[in-house]
């Protein structure tokens, strides 16, 4: 799954995790402030990335505070 584009990444997160996020406006919203975000969604995001072939180290994901930062990690780790 190609997640190189921020918009595609955000749409995938929105659709697969069932979050009500605005694209691209919520890319810079703190994760804790996203509607419906909780720790379970972090685990679901890790699974989504792994299933799509993006092996971002979990400790790096835990440091991310915004979806844009997660997307940057996805691009960094391929």
C-alpha positions in Angstrom: 0.0 0.0 0.0 1.5 3.3 -1.0 1.3 5.7 1.9 3.9 8.2 0.6 1.3 11.0 0.1 0.1 12.6 3.2 -3.5 12.7 1.9 -3.5 9.0 1.1 -2.0 8.2 4.5 -4.7 10.3 6.3 -7.5 8.8 4.2 -6.2 5.3 5.0 -6.0 6.1 8.7 -9.4 7.6 8.7 -11.0 4.7 6.8 -9.2 1.8 8.4 -9.4 3.1 12.0 -12.8 4.7 11.6 -11.8 8.1 12.8 -13.6 11.3 12.0 -10.7 13.4 10.9 -10.5 16.3 8.5 -8.0 15.9 5.6 -5.5 17.5 5.6 -6.4 19.8 8.5 -6.1 17.2 11.3 -2.5 16.2 10.2 -1.2 18.7 12.7 -3.8 18.0 15.5 -2.3 16.4 18.6 -3.2 12.7 18.6 -5.0 13.0 21.9 -7.2 15.7 20.5 -8.4 13.7 17.5 -12.1 12.7 17.8 -12.2 9.1 18.9 -8.4 8.7 19.4 -7.4 6.3 22.2 -4.5 3.9 23.0 -6.3 1.1 21.1 -6.1 3.2 18.0 -2.4 3.4 18.4 -2.2 -0.4 18.4 -4.5 -0.5 15.4 -2.3 2.0 13.6 0.8 -0.1 14.3 -1.0 -3.2 12.9 -2.2 -1.2 9.8 1.4 0.0 9.1 2.8 -3.5 9.6 0.2 -5.1 7.3 0.9 -2.5 4.6 4.7 -3.3 4.8 5.8 -0.3 6.8 7.9 -1.4 9.7 8.2 1.7 11.8 9.8 1.0 15.2 7.1 1.2 17.9 9.3 3.3 20.1 9.4 5.9 17.3 5.6 5.8 16.9 5.2 6.4 20.7 7.3 9.6 20.3 5.0 10.9 17.5 2.5 13.5 18.7 0.7 14.2 15.4 -0.4 12.2 12.3 2.0 14.2 10.2 4.9 13.0 12.4 3.7 9.4 12.0 3.6 9.9 8.2 7.1 11.3 8.3 8.2 8.1 10.1 6.4 6.0 7.5 8.4 7.7 4.7 11.6 7.5 6.7 11.4 3.7 7.3 9.7 2.9 4.0 
